[in-house]
Amino acid sequence: MYGMLIDTTRPRFERFLLGAIGVAVTALYAAVLLDPSMGRPLHNAIAAFEAGKPADELPALSSDPWVNIAPATARQTDIATQPPSVVLVDELFRRVDYRLEGVRLGELAVPRVLLETVPVDLAAVESPAERKRLFIQLALPLVLQANEYIMADRARLIGLDQEITTTGAIADAADRAWLASLASRYGIETLDTEALLLRVDAVPPSMALAQGAEESGWGTSRFVREGNAIFGQRTFVAGTGLVPEDRDADKSHEVRSFDRLLGSVASYMANLNTHFAYDKFRDMRAAQQQSSGAMDSMALIGALDRYSERGEDYISTIRTIIEFNGLRAYDRARLSDGDEVVLNQSAI
């Protein structure tokens, strides 16, 4: 069964050296993401809820359904001398004992190491196997983190759904306000908890990793290097993305840019969880959960026939990536119960 389990161990992120660049500076901060199309701070609905803020004190949500995901607090490691490099990132992974083999075998939890950008020299790594390994290591914590935010919402939603079933209504005004904001974020016009439960759910990590690998060239594409766009999502708002070099003269789309890699992952999940083109995916996911309590990414990919213009060829490619690289093992991965370490280029 896919789940966001909590590890009982706490890897010690508080102190570590970062190779040749010396001692990293660690500071506690409240992170916010910026909506690239509007340039304004966004608020984390989950963090606000956990802080116990009254509904009337919550900042307005972004119109974008799933960019409101910044962690409430995190351990930020500011690299003051250079952007993240492969050597630096590799050393960080080594010092926090982040080994994919241990994760695959279920022996290790995934450290909460959240890279804001891909290593600047990832494309220069000669070994395809090494590039793949690094991409999976940097992308997996982001996927699990985004899923964790979704599952926190889902847990509260299930509780309210049960309250409605038992009493016929939601008693607390703050709960009603929260449900209204959740419905807005997920594109539901009414406070229909049954409809919301189809949308507020996780995405199998194997599927997210495979699609991210395909769309970003295992983290080496121009769009991910310059715009943190792992999934190559299109935008038609001029100036909010990167113009494809091979775009036809009569086209106006751009590839949407993000301030951080986590924004790209969250936006990808929002797309799957809200767009009408993926109704079949959401119905299949719910059916799988009901029948077996688990998600089958190989089957779910078949419901994304409208994700790419390549249609069935795209589906076949993603399934091959999952199978060849053994990505389904990561569907059992879990985040550690440690502090978040954010490798932060934006503060340079």
N, C-alpha and C positions, 0 to 999 in steps of 0.2 A: 504494500500500500504506500502510495506517495504521501509523505507528510513532512512538515517542518518541525522535526523533533529537536529538542534542546539537549545538547551535550552537558553532562554533569561536570566535566572538567573545564577549567578556565585557563587556556593558554595565556602566558604572560606576555602581553603586547607592550607593557609599560616601558620596557627598556630593550633596545637592541641597536647594534651598530649597523650602518648602511654602507659597508664596503669602503671604497676609496674616497668617498665624499665626506667621511667623518661622522660625527654624531648628529643624528636627526633631532630636530626640535619637536617635542610632543606637547600639544596643548588641547584642552577641552574646549569645544566650540559648538554653537548651534548652527547647523548647516541649512542653507536654503538653496533651492534651485531657482533659476530665472527662466521665465517663459521667453524663449528666443524671439517670438513674434511680437511680444508686448513689452519686454524689458522690465517687468516688475516682479518683486519677490512673491514667491508662492508659499503657501503654508501647508504643513503636514497635518492632514486631518486626523490621522491616527495618533500622532504625538500630542495634539491638542486634546483629544479625547482622554488619553492616558494621563494627561496633566490635570484632568478634572475641570477644565474650563467650561463655564456656562455657554450655552449655544449662542447667546447674543454677544459674547466676547470673541467668538471665532472669526478670524479674517475671512474675507470672501474667497471662495474657491476659484481657481482658474477655470476658464471655459474649456480648456483642454482636459479631457476626462481622467488622465492618469499621469500628470506630471507633479502632483502634489505629494511627493514621496520622500522629501528630504528627511534624514534621520534626525530625531530630536537632539541627540548628543552623539558625539563620536570622538574617538581618539584621532586627532589629525596630525599627520607627520608632514611638516613642511620641508621640502627638499630645497634648500636655499641657494644651491649652486648650479643646478642643472635640471632639466626635465628628466622624467623617468627613462632609464635606459634598460636594455635587456640585462646587463650585468647587475645593475642596482636591484631590479625587480627579482631576478633570480636569487640574489643574496638575501633579500627580504623573505622570499618564500622559504629559503633554506633555514633561516633563523627562527621562523615561526613553525617549522616542521610541517610545511604544506607539501605533501607528496601525493600525487594523483593515485599511485598504486594503493597507498593506504586508504584513500577515500573510496576507491573502487571496491576494495575488500571489506569496507565497513569498519575498518580499524581506526580511522581518523575522521574527526569532524573537519569541516571546511572553515579555515580562519576567516574572520570578517575583514579581509584585506580588500578594500575597494579602490581600485585604480580609477582616477578621473580621466586619464587618457591612456592610449596604448603606448608601449615603449617606442621612443622615436626611431629606434633602429631595428624594430621587429622585422621589417621587410628585408633587412640585410642578413638575417640569419640564414645560412646556406642550407641547413638540414630541414627538409619538410617535416620530419618527425618532431624536431625541436620547436618549429614554429607552431605546429598543432598543439604540442604540449603547453607551450606558453599561452596560447590563445585560450585553451580550455581552463588553465589555471586562473587567468585574469577574468574570464567571463563567468565562470561558475559561481563565484561569490556574489556577483551582481545579479545573476538570475535568481539565486536562492534568496537574496535580500528582497528583490522586488516581489517574489512569491510570498515571502513572509509578511510583507505589508498587506498583500491581498488577503492572506489567510487570517490576519488579525481582523480585518473588516468582515470576512466571512463568519468568523466565530461569533462576533457580536450580532451579525445579521441573523444567524441561526437562533440565537437566544431570543431576539425580538420576534422572529417567526413563531417560535414556540409559545411566546407570551400571547401573541394574537390568537393562536390556535386554542389556548387554554382559557383566555379571558375575553377574547373578541376585540381587544384594543390594546394600545400601548399607553401605559399610564403616565410615564415620565415625559415631560415636555422636551427635555434635552435629547432623549432617545428619538422622539418624533422628528426633531430638527436634524439630528444626525442622519436618520433614515432618508429624509428629504434631500439632504446634500449628497448622500450616497447614490440615490436614484438619479439625481441630476448628473453626477459624474459618469454614471454608467448608461446614460441615455434612455432612462425609463421615465415616462411622463407621470405615471401614477405610483403610489406607494405600494407596489405589488411585490411582496417579499418572495413569492414563488418565481416571478420573472427575474428578480434580482439574483436569486441563488443560481440561476443558469449562467449568469454573467460574472458574478463575483467568485472566481475560482482560479486556482493556480494553473500554470502552463508547465507541462513536463519538461524538466531541464534538458533531457536528451533532444527534444524537438527544438527548444530555443537555441541550444548550442549548435545544432546542425544547421538551422536556418541562418544563424548569425555567421557561422563559418562560410556558408555558401555566399551570403550577401556581401561579406566583407573580405573575402579572400583570406580567411583565417587571420583577420585583423590587419591586413596589409593594404587595403584599398585606400584610395585618395579620400574617400568620403569618411572613413573612420579615422584616418590620420589627421585630416583637417577639420572635420566636423563632428567627431565622436559618434558617427552614425553607423552602428553595427549592422542594422537591418535595412538600410537603404530606403527608408520610407519617403515617399514623395510628398511634397507640399506645393500648393499653388499660390501661396502668399509670397510675393516677391521680396527677396532680401532675407528670408528666414532659413535659407539653405544654400547649398552649393549647386551651381549650374553644371549639369553633365557636359563633358567635353564633346560628346557625340550627339547632343540633343538636336533634333530636327529644327529647322528654322521656324516652322509653324507651331512649335510646342512652347509651353511656358512653365512647365514644371521644374522644380528644383528638388534636390535631395536634402531633406530637412537636417539641420545642424542642431547639436545639443551642447550645453555647457559642460556636461559630464557624461561619461559612458552610462551611468545608471539611468539618466533621463532617456536614453535611447532604448534601453531594455524595458523600462516602464511603459514607454509609448508603444512599443511593439506589443506588449501584453494588453494594453488598453485597446489597441486595434483589434486583436483577436477576440477580446471580451465585449466589444461594443458594436462593431461594424456589422451591418445586415448581411454582408457577403459571407460571414462566418457563422450564421445561424446553425448550419449543419454540424460544424465543429463543436459548438456549445451543446447542442442536443446529444451528440455522440459522447461527449465527455461526461455529461450528466448520466447517461445510460450506463456507461462503464462504471462510474462511481457507485451507482445503485446496484448493479449486478455483481460486481466483484470488489468494490472498495478501492480499486486501483485504476490508474490511467495507462492506456496502451498507446504510446506515441506512434508506433508504426501504423496502427489503425487510424489514429487521429489525423495523421498527415494526409490520409486519403480524402479527408473532408475539406482540405484546403485547395481544392481545384481552381478556386478563383483568386488565390494569393498571387499567382504569377501568370504572365501572359503565356508562359511555356506550358501551363496546364499539367497534363499527366507526366510530361518529361521532367518538370520541376519536382513533382511528387516522387518520382523514381529516384531523382538525384538526392533528395533529402533522405529518403530511406536508405540509400546506399551509404551516405555519410554516417548515418546513425549506426548501421550494421558494421561497416568496415572499421570504424573507430571505437566500437564497443561503448557507445554513448549511453545506452540504456542503464549501465551500471550507475550512472550519476543520478538517476531518478530516485535512488535511495539515499543520496547525499543529504547531509544536514549541516547547518551552520553551528559553529561553536558558540558557547555561551560566554564569549569574551568581548572585550571592547572592540569597536570598529577602528581599524587603522586605515586612514584615507591618505593615499599617496597623492599629494595635492600640488599640482602644477600651477594652479591659478594664483597662488600667493607669491609666486616668484617675481 
